[in-house]
Structure formats: C-alpha cells, structure tokens
C-alpha cells in the first residue's frame, strides 16, 4: 500500500507529519475495478476508520498528554491551508484539485461543530 507522507512546516515552525491514503486508487489486476482506500494504515481504538473530532481529542489527552488537542487540530488545519497557498503552484493542477478536495473533506470532518444562531 502506498502512503502519502507529508511533513508540514510553516513560517511558525514544524506543524507535524500527515499521513493520508485516501488519495490513492488501486488496481488489483487488469480486470478488477479500481477502488479507493479510505482507511487508516494503523488502527486507532480498534478501528481503521477515520476518527471523529471527539476521538482525536480524547486520544490527544489520554495517550499523547496534550492539554489542548483542539488547538493542535486547528494548527494542523492552518498549516494545511498555508501549505496549499505557498506550494500549490508546484503541484500538477489535476492532482492539486483532488488533494485540495480530500484535505477540505478531512478538515470538515474534524472541525468544531457550528453554532447556529437564530
């Protein structure tokens, strides 16, 4: 299995390593249909499904001893936006479009819930 490994750095410093596999499409032979792998490389809480925001926050607090994992999630999201803005021109446009959509979906899945004021 191919894994996209991206080391994220911003003008503020190192933001972390990102592992993302859903961008890759695999063909298992000439006659098999292509399929996308939308699972984690390793299990988290006995599951290879992508974690929810709440799961990531609990993992950050319990296992990584991060006081405010919510802030870390936001910093990583900001670093992803900064990276696309700074280096997007270096990436082939079709791949950049697909990668941008994947990143946007990933960020949306772990963003804080929106508060609707009526």
N, CA and C of each residue as an Amber inpcrd file, in Angstrom:
protein
   354
   0.8440000  -1.1710000   0.0000000   0.0000000   0.0000000   0.0000000
   0.8850000   1.2280000   0.0000000   0.5570000   2.1780000  -0.8580000
   1.2890000   3.4360000  -0.9000000   0.6910000   4.3930000   0.1130000
   1.5560000   5.1060000   0.7790000   1.1060000   6.0900000   1.7540000
   1.7100000   7.4300000   1.3870000   0.9030000   8.4490000   1.3600000
   1.4020000   9.8010000   1.1350000   1.8350000  10.3370000   2.4870000
   3.0970000  10.6720000   2.6020000   3.6470000  11.1690000   3.8540000
   4.0950000  12.6010000   3.6090000   3.5610000  13.5150000   4.3300000
   3.8610000  14.9270000   4.1490000   4.3100000  15.5000000   5.4770000
   5.4900000  16.0550000   5.4790000   5.9840000  16.7380000   6.6730000
   5.6190000  18.2030000   6.5040000   4.8400000  18.7180000   7.4380000
   4.3010000  20.0650000   7.3120000   5.1220000  21.0330000   8.1440000
   5.6070000  22.0740000   7.4830000   6.3120000  23.1400000   8.1770000
   5.6860000  24.4630000   7.7520000   5.5910000  25.3700000   8.6710000
   5.0350000  26.6910000   8.3970000   6.0710000  27.7310000   8.8030000
   5.8540000  28.9840000   8.4720000   6.7860000  30.0150000   8.9450000
   6.9210000  30.0360000  10.4670000   5.8880000  29.5250000  11.1550000
   5.9330000  29.4850000  12.6190000   6.7040000  28.2670000  13.1390000
   7.0490000  27.3230000  12.2720000   7.8030000  26.1520000  12.6910000
   7.1370000  24.8590000  12.2490000   7.6410000  23.7540000  12.7590000
   7.1760000  22.4170000  12.4160000   5.7380000  22.2180000  12.8830000
   4.8690000  21.7090000  11.9910000   3.4620000  21.5240000  12.3460000
   3.1000000  20.0540000  12.5000000   3.9440000  19.1440000  12.0330000
   3.6620000  17.7270000  12.2260000   3.7270000  16.9300000  10.9500000
   3.5710000  15.6290000  11.0930000   3.5350000  14.7130000   9.9610000
   2.0950000  14.3790000   9.6570000   1.7460000  14.3450000   8.3940000
   0.4080000  13.9570000   7.9840000   0.5100000  12.7110000   7.1320000
  -0.2830000  11.7220000   7.4530000  -0.3580000  10.5120000   6.6480000
  -1.7610000  10.4390000   6.0820000  -1.8550000  10.3430000   4.7850000
  -3.1740000  10.3190000   4.1660000  -3.1370000   9.3300000   3.0140000
  -4.0360000   8.4050000   3.0020000  -4.0210000   7.3750000   1.9870000
  -5.1960000   7.4200000   1.0350000  -6.2370000   8.1550000   1.3240000
  -7.4550000   8.0840000   0.5200000  -7.2720000   8.6450000  -0.8830000
  -6.2090000   9.3750000  -1.1340000  -5.9890000   9.9450000  -2.4490000
  -5.5970000   8.8670000  -3.4710000  -5.1650000   7.7280000  -3.0200000
  -4.6510000   6.7200000  -3.9270000  -5.7410000   5.7500000  -4.3800000
  -5.6830000   5.4220000  -5.6400000  -6.6060000   4.4560000  -6.2270000
  -5.7740000   3.2520000  -6.6280000  -6.2500000   2.0580000  -6.2750000
  -5.5040000   0.8430000  -6.5270000  -6.1970000  -0.0080000  -7.5750000
  -5.4240000  -0.5680000  -8.4780000  -5.9270000  -1.5470000  -9.4280000
  -5.2960000  -2.8840000  -9.0570000  -6.1350000  -3.8790000  -8.7870000
  -5.6300000  -5.1820000  -8.3730000  -5.5920000  -6.1650000  -9.5330000
  -5.3180000  -5.7150000 -10.7050000  -5.2640000  -6.5740000 -11.8780000
  -5.9300000  -5.8780000 -13.0430000  -5.7180000  -6.4140000 -14.2170000
  -6.2550000  -5.7730000 -15.4140000  -7.7740000  -5.7980000 -15.4790000
  -8.4060000  -6.7940000 -14.8570000  -9.8630000  -6.9100000 -14.9560000
 -10.5850000  -6.4050000 -13.7180000  -9.8770000  -6.1900000 -12.6260000
 -10.5170000  -5.7220000 -11.3980000 -10.8060000  -4.2270000 -11.4870000
 -11.9470000  -3.7950000 -10.9630000 -12.2230000  -2.3570000 -10.9600000
 -11.3210000  -1.6410000  -9.9520000 -11.0390000  -0.3890000 -10.2030000
 -10.2340000   0.4080000  -9.2820000 -11.0470000   0.6860000  -8.0280000
 -10.3520000   0.7820000  -6.9070000 -11.0400000   1.1120000  -5.6600000
 -10.1870000   2.0850000  -4.8700000 -10.8330000   2.9040000  -4.0890000
 -10.1300000   3.8570000  -3.2360000 -10.0150000   3.2730000  -1.8420000
  -8.8710000   3.4960000  -1.2360000  -8.6470000   3.0420000   0.1270000
  -8.9460000   4.2090000   1.0590000 -10.0160000   4.1200000   1.8060000
 -10.4040000   5.1790000   2.7350000 -10.3070000   4.6710000   4.1760000
  -9.1600000   4.0890000   4.4960000  -8.9300000   3.5960000   5.8540000
  -7.5630000   4.0740000   6.3400000  -7.3940000   4.0650000   7.6490000
  -6.1030000   4.3890000   8.2500000  -5.1320000   3.2440000   8.0260000
  -3.8480000   3.5400000   8.0350000  -2.8300000   2.4980000   7.9080000
  -2.7730000   1.6370000   9.1750000  -3.0000000   2.2530000  10.3280000
  -2.9800000   1.5560000  11.6090000  -4.3130000   1.7660000  12.3170000
  -4.6220000   0.8690000  13.2310000  -5.8740000   1.0000000  13.9820000
  -5.7540000   2.0570000  15.0700000  -6.8470000   2.7440000  15.2950000
  -6.9900000   3.6970000  16.3960000  -8.2740000   3.3100000  17.1040000
  -8.1800000   2.9730000  18.3790000  -9.3390000   2.4580000  19.1270000
  -9.9590000   1.2510000  18.4380000  -9.1120000   0.3440000  17.9870000
  -9.5240000  -0.9210000  17.3720000 -10.2740000  -0.7420000  16.0590000
 -10.0540000   0.3790000  15.3800000 -10.7450000   0.6450000  14.1190000
  -9.7860000   1.3140000  13.1440000  -9.9510000   0.9990000  11.8640000
  -9.1780000   1.6650000  10.8250000  -9.9700000   2.7850000  10.1640000
 -11.1820000   3.0450000  10.6620000 -11.9710000   4.1580000  10.1410000
 -11.3470000   5.4760000  10.5940000 -11.5410000   6.5140000   9.7920000
 -11.0320000   7.8120000  10.2050000 -11.7490000   8.2560000  11.4690000
 -10.9990000   8.7910000  12.4510000 -11.6020000   9.1590000  13.7310000
 -12.4140000  10.4390000  13.6480000 -13.3430000  10.5630000  14.5620000
 -14.1110000  11.7970000  14.7100000 -13.2640000  12.8120000  15.4710000
 -13.7280000  14.0200000  15.5060000 -13.0460000  15.0690000  16.2750000
 -12.9530000  14.6710000  17.7410000 -14.0550000  14.1490000  18.2720000
 -14.0800000  13.7570000  19.6840000 -13.0720000  12.6450000  19.9710000
 -12.9510000  11.6910000  19.0550000 -11.9940000  10.6000000  19.2270000
 -10.5670000  11.1360000  19.2110000 -10.2780000  12.0530000  18.2900000
  -8.9360000  12.6400000  18.2280000  -8.6100000  13.4320000  19.4950000
  -9.5700000  14.1810000  19.9790000  -9.3480000  14.9690000  21.1960000
  -9.0910000  14.0480000  22.3900000  -9.8970000  13.0030000  22.5270000
  -9.7080000  12.0470000  23.6280000  -8.3430000  11.3680000  23.5150000
  -7.9570000  10.9720000  22.3060000  -6.6530000  10.3260000  22.1010000
  -5.5270000  11.2960000  22.4590000  -5.6460000  12.5370000  22.0330000
  -4.6200000  13.5320000  22.3410000  -4.4410000  13.7410000  23.8310000
  -5.5480000  13.7790000  24.5540000  -5.4810000  13.9870000  26.0020000
  -4.9780000  12.7440000  26.7390000  -5.5520000  11.5750000  26.4210000
  -5.2660000  10.3580000  27.1790000  -3.9170000   9.7440000  26.8430000
  -3.5470000   9.7230000  25.5630000  -2.3530000   8.9840000  25.1600000
  -1.1570000   9.8660000  24.8190000  -1.4250000  11.0820000  24.3790000
  -0.3350000  11.9830000  23.9980000  -0.0940000  13.0640000  25.0410000
  -0.9880000  13.1360000  26.0250000  -0.8770000  14.1020000  27.1270000
  -0.7990000  15.5440000  26.6210000  -1.6290000  15.8530000  25.6400000
  -1.7340000  17.2140000  25.1120000  -2.8410000  17.9230000  25.8880000
  -2.5270000  19.0730000  26.4380000  -3.5190000  19.7980000  27.2380000
  -4.6970000  20.2860000  26.4080000  -4.4060000  20.8100000  25.2360000
  -5.4570000  21.3610000  24.3770000  -5.3460000  20.7870000  22.9700000
  -5.7510000  19.5360000  22.7800000  -5.6370000  18.9520000  21.4380000
  -6.4630000  19.7070000  20.4030000  -7.5120000  20.3950000  20.8490000
  -8.3130000  21.1960000  19.9090000  -7.4330000  22.2420000  19.2180000
  -6.5330000  22.8500000  19.9760000  -5.6250000  23.8510000  19.4030000
  -4.6500000  23.2060000  18.4260000  -4.2020000  21.9960000  18.7380000
  -3.3010000  21.2840000  17.8280000  -4.0020000  20.9620000  16.5160000
  -5.2580000  20.5410000  16.6000000  -6.0400000  20.2470000  15.3940000
  -6.1710000  21.5130000  14.5450000  -6.4500000  22.6310000  15.1860000
  -6.5870000  23.8950000  14.4540000  -5.2620000  24.3050000  13.8150000
  -4.1410000  24.1220000  14.5490000  -2.8230000  24.4630000  13.9950000
  -2.5170000  23.6190000  12.7640000  -2.8420000  22.3380000  12.8150000
  -2.5950000  21.4680000  11.6630000  -3.4570000  21.9090000  10.4800000
  -4.7120000  22.2480000  10.7410000  -5.5800000  22.7480000   9.6780000
  -5.0330000  24.0230000   9.0590000  -4.5630000  24.9360000   9.9140000
  -3.9650000  26.1820000   9.4090000  -2.7240000  25.8790000   8.5670000
  -1.9150000  24.9220000   9.0240000  -0.7010000  24.5570000   8.2850000
  -1.0540000  23.9570000   6.9230000  -2.1320000  23.1830000   6.8640000
  -2.5600000  22.6180000   5.5830000  -2.9500000  23.7370000   4.6190000
  -3.7200000  24.7150000   5.1060000  -4.1010000  25.8540000   4.2650000
  -2.8650000  26.6390000   3.8180000  -1.9450000  26.8890000   4.7480000
  -0.7200000  27.6300000   4.4260000   0.1130000  26.8860000   3.3850000
   0.1850000  25.5650000   3.5230000   0.9640000  24.7550000   2.5870000
   0.3920000  24.8320000   1.1820000  -0.9270000  24.6970000   1.0620000
  -1.5460000  24.8080000  -0.2620000  -1.3350000  26.1920000  -0.8560000
  -1.4600000  27.2220000  -0.0350000  -1.2740000  28.5820000  -0.5320000
   0.1680000  28.8190000  -0.9830000   1.1180000  28.3070000  -0.2260000
   2.5280000  28.5540000  -0.5210000   3.0840000  27.6550000  -1.6210000
   2.6080000  26.4240000  -1.7100000   3.2410000  25.4610000  -2.6040000
   2.3070000  24.8340000  -3.6340000   1.0600000  25.2440000  -3.6540000
   0.1070000  24.6740000  -4.6000000   0.5270000  24.8270000  -6.0440000
   1.2310000  25.9040000  -6.3620000   1.6640000  26.1370000  -7.7430000
   2.6850000  25.1090000  -8.2100000   3.2980000  24.3860000  -7.2830000
   4.3070000  23.3800000  -7.6300000   3.6940000  22.0220000  -7.9450000
   2.3830000  21.8810000  -7.7480000   1.7080000  20.6020000  -7.9050000
   0.8710000  20.6310000  -9.1790000   0.8830000  19.5250000  -9.9110000
   0.0820000  19.4010000 -11.1370000  -1.3710000  19.7110000 -10.8090000
  -2.0410000  20.5000000 -11.6490000  -3.3480000  21.0570000 -11.3080000
  -4.4110000  19.9920000 -11.0330000  -4.4860000  18.9240000 -11.8160000
  -5.4840000  17.8840000 -11.5680000  -5.2800000  17.2170000 -10.2220000
  -4.0240000  16.9170000  -9.9000000  -3.7300000  16.3040000  -8.6070000
  -3.9960000  17.2850000  -7.4790000  -3.6480000  18.5500000  -7.6880000
  -3.8890000  19.5720000  -6.6720000  -5.3770000  19.7000000  -6.3780000
  -6.2150000  19.6590000  -7.4150000  -7.6670000  19.7340000  -7.2080000
  -8.1640000  18.5710000  -6.3630000  -7.7010000  17.3530000  -6.6860000
  -8.1220000  16.1710000  -5.9160000  -7.6080000  16.2500000  -4.4850000
  -6.3430000  16.6490000  -4.3230000  -5.7550000  16.7400000  -2.9870000
  -6.4750000  17.8140000  -2.1670000  -6.7850000  18.9450000  -2.7870000
  -7.4880000  20.0160000  -2.0780000  -8.8510000  19.5490000  -1.5880000
  -9.5820000  18.8150000  -2.4370000 -10.8890000  18.2890000  -2.0200000
 -10.7440000  17.3220000  -0.8570000  -9.7430000  16.4400000  -0.9280000
  -9.5030000  15.4880000   0.1590000  -9.1870000  16.2260000   1.4540000
  -8.3230000  17.2170000   1.3840000  -7.9530000  17.9720000   2.5760000
  -9.1540000  18.7120000   3.1270000  -9.9640000  19.3160000   2.2530000
 -11.1490000  20.0390000   2.7150000 -12.1310000  19.0960000   3.4060000
 -12.3410000  17.9120000   2.8250000 -13.2390000  16.9330000   3.4550000
 -12.6870000  16.4830000   4.7990000 -11.3910000  16.2290000   4.8500000
 -10.7710000  15.8140000   6.1060000 -10.8870000  16.8750000   7.1800000
 -10.6200000  18.1230000   6.8100000 -10.7430000  19.2180000   7.7790000
 -12.1810000  19.4070000   8.2310000 -13.1110000  19.2870000   7.3020000
 -14.5290000  19.4380000   7.6670000 -14.9540000  18.3580000   8.6510000
 -14.3890000  17.1620000   8.5030000 -14.7960000  16.0550000   9.3790000
 -14.3020000  16.2130000  10.8110000 -13.2870000  17.0370000  11.0230000
 -12.7600000  17.2070000  12.3830000 -12.8900000  18.6470000  12.8730000
 -13.6140000  19.4740000  12.1410000 -13.8300000  20.8580000  12.5630000
 -14.8200000  20.8930000  13.7150000 -14.7330000  21.9360000  14.5380000
 -15.7060000  22.0370000  15.6360000 -17.1090000  22.2080000  15.0750000
 -18.1070000  21.7290000  15.8110000 -19.4900000  21.8970000  15.3360000
 -19.8430000  23.3670000  15.2200000 -20.6090000  23.6750000  14.1970000
 -21.0370000  25.0570000  14.0010000 -22.1970000  25.3630000  14.9260000
 -22.1870000  26.5550000  15.4600000 -23.2720000  27.0150000  16.3120000
 -24.1760000  27.8950000  15.4610000 -25.4100000  27.5070000  15.3560000
 -26.3550000  28.2800000  14.5710000 -27.1500000  29.1940000  15.5060000
 -27.1050000  30.4520000  15.2060000 -27.8510000  31.4340000  15.9870000
 -29.0630000  31.8540000  15.1640000 -30.2140000  31.7420000  15.7590000
 -31.4510000  32.1140000  15.0520000 -32.0540000  33.3290000  15.7200000
